[in-house]
């Protein structure tokens, strides 16, 4: 399957981040078309396109927009979730760095469709370069009359605010993000009410991922049929895949949904010399791992679900035979333990206890009974936490046991470093993987 550069098509243009550079490649033509349409028509177009959220959950975008009540007399808000912080995920930040106006044009069109007069772009605070690029794009767009009062004589007013987050992983959860925007500690809210009814400042709010919004101008400009020629019936369109790990050419590859991991691996130059694929994760550490036997499965929401995992953020991490599964799972759980907001007991206490037991296995002191304890702990967290962070924390161990239970058995008497030389797993030049 061929790559389909759409969002990434002109990333080789060093001036693409500027207004002139973006317009040179057809930028803001979609906005002109959108402002001549009825907002409900745009919502219907996005719904018909089948665009699914690119942030991980894969919820239909047009359907989410349609949940916003109209003519309710309340202000409406659009919030862009640019708090990319999933371990292994790096595709939204490159979009904002290389082509921020594609995001901004999508923000303006989306705000017009849901009748929002104020949009917020919530960017992870650790990436000041992306914050500067997006803020500069907003400044240029405002000076050009693309943001502000009476945009292009349409009567539509829009203000866009770029907000730097404080750096908490939990703020990637949409309601925790809203609390952070309002100046509170980032913690998830009870749902319902859902943000579409009572979100930012208790008003109807749509929250979408960066890549999701960046798709909107292309759908409005080129049409539903054009968009649906890519991908599958249930997973239409294309996806920005970020391939990382033990491959020769890690990076961004934009391809139709339905491409296989084997094909993506080929585009990434295959495994590094002397390496063999051990396991891979389709979309960040929050989704269960897969092995070489799954390389030919199509990367779609439905196919990944059938395989017992999720497409997630669509940022595959590739690991070779030098990696200890026990050590990898332990590191992920240490991350979730650190990033838990502490609001609910299953996640706060569960991540603490799972991490403690996993560290025993990492150092070769685990026991057979503690393997059962870990299974019980994961079962007590999954589906019982306040938000999806708990579910994510409960995912790595069961998935690892499904394919690599022998490594945990070996970890009852031998440490992970004794089984797998940690130097060999490094990706720097000269590391011996043989």
Buried (B, 14 or more C-beta within 10 A) or exposed (E): BEBBBBBBBBBEBEEBBBBEBBEEBEBBBBBEBBBEBEBEEBBBBBBBBBBBBBBBBBEBBBBBBBEBEEEEEBBBBBBBBBBBBBBBBBBBBBBBBBBBBBBBBBBBBBBBBBBBBBBBBBBBBBBEEBBBBBBBBBEBBBEBEBBBEEBBEEEBEBBBEBBBBEEBBBBBBBBBBBBBBEEEBBBBBEEEEBBBBBBBEEBBBBBBBBBBBBBBBBBBBEEBEBBBEBBBEBBBBBBBBBBBBBBEEBBBBBBBBBBBBBBBBEBBEBBBEEBEBBBBBBBBBBBBBBEEEBBEBBBBBBBBEEBBBBBBBBBBBBBBBBBBBBBBBBBBBBBBBEBBBEBBBBBBBBBEBBBEBBBBBBBBEBBEEBBEBBEEBBEBBBEBBBBBBBBBBBBBBBBBBEBBEEBBBBBBEEBBBEBBBEEBBBEEEEBEBE
